[in-house]
Amino acid sequence: MTRSPLQPTPAATPIGPVFVATSAAAPASPTAATPRVSNVTVAQGSSPLKRQERDLRGQPDYKPCNLIFLNGPYEGQTVDLGLAVNSVSAGNQTAEWQDQDGKGIRPGINFDRLSNREFQVSLEFWSLSEDVFHLVENLATAQEIGNGEKQPPFLLFQMGSAVIAPVVCTSYSPTLSEPHPGRKGFRHGTCELSFKLAGGKDSEHALGKPLTSTPLGDARTNQTVLERQKQAQRQITQLLLAPCIGEKGSAALTDMVEQNKLSDPSAIARLSPATLAQAAIAGIIPADALKNESIAPLVRAAIASEMAAREPGFRSFARQVAQGWLNGGTFFGISNAAVLEQARSLQKEFDAIAAAVISQSLTKVLESGNTAGERLRQFGACGLRLRNSGSVDIRSPKDEAGTLTKLNEAIASATDDEALKQRFGITTAEEVSALRNGAPYQSRQELITHMSSSASVDGMALWSRFETVVAQEATDKGKG
């Protein structure tokens, strides 16, 4: 017969780990003073058990999780969950999206919010000689409201190297089993605890960042924003545009990204019609470059070529149809009367689509409800897929140099520290001094490195703050 592991062990040398529970004091004497609650006599005495422990003669001590009270009646106290931890559900979280209003067959989606992250901890206690109810009930303090308090306490949950705070205990569910003889309580107990991570707009967890360091996070800190943007643009372009533009087109766009030539008219002019059309639809090429007087005609020609090639029945006359659209409706070399009639009827749709792509205002065409939107989705599928996934905006060195010039001018012209604090988002005199001492800066990276090392300031955040302020000032000036 198999013996229960919770039954007393016969007097013999134990095999494997032995579980014991520490006793702080003997149970109170029956003659001790007792308080009365609702006319029921309740025994008064200290808990005989303080925590669940493992016999260290054969096994190491386990302390995977701690619970620390941040406020309330037990403020500053720590509950060492130690060996009692069976498992931890490391945090359920949902991203909530809502369907867009509209008449579309398949609606778009709008992001609503992230849910609060929730944790579940499963604990187990046992003792061969004492009542484990003391240990199980000790966890009820996670929801205890102190005198003068209006809510249960905020807690800090430590799991390995991760420190997660503030959390609140949302559920306490104990279970007792394996009773001792002689009314001595229970040998075995379990408890399920649930915690919810507090959020809010001022919380470090508001944007759903991971709770500990991660390989992706480490890689991110070793790259500048521009480097990450280039990497993302290169990879996403290759994946989403390749089916429509092939290996040569993908290679050409990758080279433009690497060499910062997405706004270079000569580089744009060397793209194939299919590559140029899909890149323009995707929004990879900046709108200012698309409107360039030498590039806009090339974009129109690329759109005409792609649209004609994908139109049913036009394959044999695609080149002539495309040229006819570019000529404003004058067609040559089309012997098929049906094709000629259809091509003429699509002149307005071509003009609308080409204008929308060059001005980067595709929404008007896509939501027009007529066949122009259908045709744009048909021949521009790859570009639209990239556009809707959030194609990355690559900042050119020219843009960075302009911001750097304004930054150096702002530092040199500042007459007091408060102006610099406001424009750069810094708070102390030491940070202001470090910012002034490093100027003039020769590059964005020099600013980031200097401020991070000299004043322990996130240089990248400082740069972004200044960019935002400059952009807002430009907008306000334009409104004036």
Long-range contacts (C-beta under 8 A, 24 or more apart in sequence): 4-178, 6-126, 6-128, 6-178, 6-187, 6-188, 7-128, 8-128, 8-129, 9-128, 14-55, 16-58, 17-54, 17-55, 17-58, 17-59, 18-54, 18-55, 18-57, 18-58, 19-52, 19-53, 19-54, 19-55, 19-83, 19-126, 20-53, 20-54, 20-55, 20-127, 20-128, 21-49, 21-51, 21-52, 21-53, 21-125, 21-126, 21-127, 21-129, 21-130, 21-132, 21-135, 22-49, 22-50, 22-51, 22-53, 23-48, 23-49, 23-50, 23-130, 24-48, 24-49, 24-50, 47-134, 47-135, 47-138, 48-130, 48-131, 48-134, 49-127, 49-130, 49-131, 49-132, 49-134, 49-135, 51-80, 51-82, 51-84, 51-135, 52-82, 52-83, 52-84, 52-125, 52-126, 52-135, 53-82, 53-83, 54-83, 64-88, 64-159, 64-160, 65-121, 65-157, 65-158, 65-159, 66-156, 66-157, 66-158, 67-142, 67-155, 67-156, 67-157, 67-158, 68-155, 68-156, 68-158, 69-141, 69-153, 69-155, 69-156, 70-153, 70-154, 70-155, 70-156, 70-165, 70-166, 71-153, 71-154, 72-144, 72-145, 72-146, 72-149, 72-152, 72-153, 72-154, 73-141, 73-144, 73-146, 73-147, 73-149, 73-153, 74-141, 74-144, 74-153, 75-153, 79-138, 79-139, 79-141, 79-142, 81-121, 81-123, 84-123, 84-124, 84-125, 84-135, 85-121, 85-122, 85-123, 86-122, 86-123, 86-124, 86-190, 87-121, 87-122, 88-119, 88-120, 88-121, 88-122, 88-159, 89-119, 89-120, 89-121, 90-119, 90-159, 91-117, 91-118, 91-119, 91-197, 91-211, 92-117, 92-118, 92-119, 93-117, 93-118, 93-208, 95-208, 102-367, 103-369, 114-199, 114-207, 114-208, 116-196, 116-197, 116-198, 116-199, 117-196, 117-197, 117-205, 117-211, 118-170, 118-194, 118-195, 118-196, 118-197, 119-157, 119-164, 119-167, 119-194, 119-195, 119-196, 119-197, 120-192, 120-193, 120-194, 120-195, 121-192, 121-193, 121-194, 121-195, 122-190, 122-191, 122-192, 123-190, 123-191, 123-192, 123-193, 124-188, 124-189, 124-190, 124-191, 125-188, 125-189, 125-190, 125-191, 126-178, 126-187, 126-188, 126-189, 127-187, 128-187, 129-180, 130-184, 130-185, 131-180, 131-184, 131-185, 131-186, 132-176, 132-185, 132-186, 132-187, 132-188, 132-189, 133-176, 133-185, 133-186, 133-189, 135-189, 136-174, 136-176, 136-189, 136-190, 136-191, 137-174, 139-172, 139-174, 139-191, 139-193, 140-172, 140-174, 142-169, 142-172, 142-193, 143-169, 143-172, 154-198, 155-195, 157-195, 160-212, 161-212, 162-211, 162-212, 164-197, 164-211, 166-197, 166-198, 167-195, 167-196, 167-197, 167-198, 168-195, 168-196, 168-198, 169-193, 169-194, 169-195, 170-194, 170-195, 170-196, 224-444, 224-445, 224-448, 224-460, 225-460, 225-464, 226-394, 226-395, 226-400, 229-392, 229-393, 229-394, 229-395, 230-257, 230-258, 230-394, 232-392, 233-257, 233-284, 233-391, 233-392, 233-394, 234-258, 236-386, 236-389, 236-391, 236-392, 237-282, 237-284, 237-386, 240-282, 240-382, 240-385, 240-386, 240-389, 241-275, 241-278, 241-279, 241-282, 241-382, 241-383, 241-386, 243-382, 244-274, 244-278, 244-381, 244-382, 244-383, 245-272, 245-274, 245-275, 245-278, 245-382, 246-274, 248-272, 249-274, 249-275, 249-278, 253-279, 253-284, 257-394, 260-394, 260-396, 260-397, 262-286, 262-289, 262-394, 262-396, 263-288, 263-289, 263-396, 264-289, 265-289, 265-292, 265-294, 265-295, 268-295, 268-298, 269-294, 269-295, 269-298, 273-301, 273-302, 273-305, 273-306, 274-302, 274-305, 274-306, 276-302, 277-302, 277-303, 277-305, 277-306, 277-357, 277-379, 277-380, 277-383, 278-306, 278-380, 278-382, 278-383, 278-386, 279-383, 280-357, 280-358, 280-383, 281-357, 281-362, 281-376, 281-380, 281-383, 281-384, 281-387, 282-382, 282-383, 282-384, 282-386, 282-387, 282-391, 283-360, 283-386, 283-387, 283-391, 284-386, 284-391, 287-358, 287-359, 287-360, 290-357, 290-358, 290-359, 290-360, 291-358, 291-359, 296-358, 299-354, 299-357, 299-358, 300-326, 300-354, 300-358, 301-326, 303-350, 303-353, 303-354, 303-357, 304-350, 304-354, 306-379, 306-380, 307-346, 307-350, 307-353, 307-375, 307-379, 308-343, 309-379, 310-375, 310-378, 310-379, 311-342, 311-346, 311-375, 313-338, 313-339, 313-342, 314-339, 314-342, 314-343, 317-343, 325-350, 325-351, 346-375, 349-375, 362-387, 400-444, 403-444, 403-463, 403-466, 403-467, 403-470, 404-441, 404-443, 404-444, 404-447, 406-466, 406-470, 407-441, 407-447, 407-463, 407-466, 408-439, 408-440, 408-441, 410-466, 411-435, 411-436, 411-439, 411-440, 412-439, 412-440, 423-465, 423-466, 423-469, 424-462, 424-465, 424-466, 425-461, 425-462, 425-465, 425-466, 426-455, 426-457, 426-462, 430-455, 431-455, 431-457, 435-462
